[in-house]
């Protein structure tokens, strides 16, 4: 796979990890990387690592996982859905521009 192909998978993976259920993300990634070599898998990790900011602590980078401690599960899911829709609208605006 080319670096551009891996970058496209990595960019989509970022969104899917935040918006979809883990099993759905896993199935999607298996399809995307079905014919990938070990070098391609390592390449995907390298692309992801290159895109990860190194000026923030790890806890800041993964804070979205925990959400807000005062939220119950339903509230967290509603918030995540709102954030997902906001990102989708922003992507649509960028693509239209």
N, C-alpha and C positions, 0 to 999 in steps of 0.2 A: 504494500500500500504506500501511496505517496504521503509526504508530510501534510499536504493540503487535505487529503482524504482523512487522515488521522485527526487533523485539527477540526474538521467538520464533525466527526464523531465526538470528539472531546467537547465541542461547544454544545452539541445536542445533549450529551450526557449530563452536562452541568444543569441544564433545565430539567431534564427528566428526573435526576436524583432529587431535586427539590420539589417537583410537582407530582410525581407518580409513586405508586406503591413499589417497594423494593423488588417484589417478584416480577412486576411488569418491566422494571428497568433491567433486571437480569435477563429476561427473555429478549428484550430489544437488543441488548448488548451482545448476546449470543448470536443473534441473527446478523448484526453488523460485522462481527468479527469471525463469522463462521469459517471463512477461508483464510483467515489471518495466520501468519507464521508467528513463532515465538518472538522474532525480531519486531513484528508489527505490534504485538502486545506490549513489548518493552517500549516501542516508539510511542504508543498511546500514553503510557505512564510518563514518558519524557515530555510530551506535549502538554499534558495536564500539569506537570510540575513547573514547566516554563510559564504557564498561565497563572500560576498561584502566586499572589503577592507575598513577598518575603519580609515586608516591613510591618506586618501585623502579627500579634501572638496567635498561636494555634487556636486558643479558646475563642478569639474573635472570628476566626475563619469558619468555625463550626458552630457558632452560637445559634444559627437558624435551626439546628437540630432540636435543641431543647425548647426553643420558642420562649415564651414568657412564663415564668413559674406560676403566676397567678391564674393562668388559663387551664381550663379543663380540656379534655381531649376534643370535644365537639367545638369549643371555641377556637382551639388551635387549628383544627381542620378548616373552619370557616375563614380564619385569618390567612392560612396558607392558600386557600382557594382564591381569596381576594388578591393576594400577592401574585399568584400565578396569572390571574386575569390581567393584572397591571403589566406584568412582564410581556404577556402575549400582545396586549395593545401596543406597548412600546416597540416590540419587534415588528408588528404590522406597520406602524408609522415609519420606522426606519426603512423597511422594505419598499414602502410607497414613495419615499423621498428619492 
